[in-house]
Amino acid sequence: MPMRSVVMGLLVESWYLGRPVPDIAHPSRGGVDGRRPGSWADAPYDDVARLALALPGAAEGTSRGWRVWQVAGRQFVWERPFTQADLRRSGDDPVPGGPILAAAVEDLGEKEAVLAAHRGTHFTIPHLDGYAAVLMRLDAVGDGTLAETVEDAWLARAPRGVAEDHRAS
């Protein structure tokens, strides 16, 4: 039977290792989803790592304790848990559960096109208004869409020559 804990007014089930979710939702204590960086929930991000690191010049690192993937020092995909500020901005609107990945896009026009093409898996939040990135629900996206999103994000941030060489191959 899963244990339950209330985090920022949200009911979160703690089925991993039978441990309760931390009572305080703060990135250094596990973020709103109750997960600490490097914990049990890394499995979906391992798929992201496999796809991202297969691209030329890609490297994995961390930022604020969360996994990020970069090319030429620029993040193209990264873990993006919801913060307390995100929850306040969402008001009464529900926020998606599960692991969330942020992915760079070429520009705001492409952002709108991606959001329209991938309703239900890709979304945005007020914090990203005016920023060329989308969020993706990893537990709801298929392997093909995940691979396409990661590669498109890499193309959006890779140096022009490297991206052109990759497209040509």
DADA-V715076 format. One record per residue. N is the residue number from 1. RES is the residue in one small letter. SS is DSSP state (@ for helix, = for strand, . for the rest). PSI is psi in radians with two decimals (999 if undefined). Layout:
N_RES_SS_PSI / N_RES_SS_PSI
This chain:
1_m_._2.17 / 2_p_._2.56 / 3_m_=_2.68 / 4_r_=_2.58 / 5_s_=_2.63 / 6_v_=_2.18 / 7_v_=_2.04 / 8_m_._0.74 / 9_g_._0.01 / 10_l_=_2.42 / 11_l_=_2.16 / 12_v_=_2.23 / 13_e_=_2.34 / 14_s_=_1.48 / 15_w_._-0.12 / 16_y_._2.14 / 17_l_._0.28 / 18_g_._0.25 / 19_r_._2.51 / 20_p_._2.68 / 21_v_._2.46 / 22_p_._2.54 / 23_d_._-0.35 / 24_i_._2.15 / 25_a_._1.69 / 26_h_._2.42 / 27_p_@_-0.65 / 28_s_@_-0.28 / 29_r_@_0.23 / 30_g_._0.01 / 31_g_._-3.10 / 32_v_._-0.52 / 33_d_._0.04 / 34_g_._0.17 / 35_r_._2.34 / 36_r_._2.55 / 37_p_._2.42 / 38_g_._0.37 / 39_s_._-2.88 / 40_w_@_-0.51 / 41_a_@_0.26 / 42_d_@_-0.24 / 43_a_@_-0.84 / 44_p_@_-0.58 / 45_y_@_-0.37 / 46_d_@_-0.62 / 47_d_@_-0.73 / 48_v_@_-0.79 / 49_a_@_-0.78 / 50_r_@_-0.79 / 51_l_@_-0.79 / 52_a_@_-0.78 / 53_l_@_-0.19 / 54_a_._-0.19 / 55_l_._2.54 / 56_p_._2.28 / 57_g_._0.08 / 58_a_=_2.53 / 59_a_=_2.63 / 60_e_=_2.51 / 61_g_=_-2.87 / 62_t_=_2.66 / 63_s_=_2.11 / 64_r_._0.53 / 65_g_._-0.02 / 66_w_=_2.64 / 67_r_=_2.40 / 68_v_=_2.66 / 69_w_=_2.30 / 70_q_=_2.76 / 71_v_=_2.26 / 72_a_._0.67 / 73_g_._0.10 / 74_r_=_2.20 / 75_q_=_2.32 / 76_f_=_-0.54 / 77_v_=_2.59 / 78_w_=_2.66 / 79_e_=_2.44 / 80_r_._1.33 / 81_p_._2.72 / 82_f_._2.42 / 83_t_._2.99 / 84_q_@_-0.68 / 85_a_@_-0.69 / 86_d_@_-0.75 / 87_l_@_-0.70 / 88_r_@_-0.75 / 89_r_@_-0.53 / 90_s_@_-0.30 / 91_g_._-2.19 / 92_d_._-0.11 / 93_d_._2.33 / 94_p_._2.59 / 95_v_._2.54 / 96_p_._2.53 / 97_g_._3.10 / 98_g_._3.12 / 99_p_._2.39 / 100_i_=_2.35 / 101_l_=_2.35 / 102_a_=_2.50 / 103_a_=_2.29 / 104_a_=_2.60 / 105_v_._2.87 / 106_e_._-0.82 / 107_d_._-3.13 / 108_l_@_-0.52 / 109_g_@_-0.76 / 110_e_@_-0.63 / 111_k_@_-0.84 / 112_e_@_-0.68 / 113_a_@_-0.74 / 114_v_@_-0.77 / 115_l_@_-0.68 / 116_a_@_-0.64 / 117_a_@_-0.43 / 118_h_._0.87 / 119_r_._2.42 / 120_g_._-0.45 / 121_t_._-0.59 / 122_h_=_2.48 / 123_f_=_3.13 / 124_t_._2.98 / 125_i_._2.83 / 126_p_@_-0.58 / 127_h_@_-0.49 / 128_l_@_0.10 / 129_d_._2.25 / 130_g_._0.07 / 131_y_._2.37 / 132_a_._1.29 / 133_a_=_2.67 / 134_v_=_2.84 / 135_l_=_2.64 / 136_m_=_2.35 / 137_r_=_1.85 / 138_l_._-0.51 / 139_d_._-0.09 / 140_a_._-0.13 / 141_v_._2.50 / 142_g_._2.89 / 143_d_@_-0.72 / 144_g_@_-0.76 / 145_t_@_-0.67 / 146_l_@_-0.83 / 147_a_@_-0.74 / 148_e_@_-0.75 / 149_t_@_-0.75 / 150_v_@_-0.79 / 151_e_@_-0.74 / 152_d_@_-0.68 / 153_a_@_-0.74 / 154_w_@_-0.77 / 155_l_@_-0.58 / 156_a_@_-0.45 / 157_r_@_-0.21 / 158_a_._2.63 / 159_p_._2.53 / 160_r_@_-0.85 / 161_g_@_-0.72 / 162_v_@_-0.72 / 163_a_@_-0.74 / 164_e_@_-0.72 / 165_d_@_-0.71 / 166_h_@_-0.74 / 167_r_@_-0.63 / 168_a_@_-0.38 / 169_s_._999
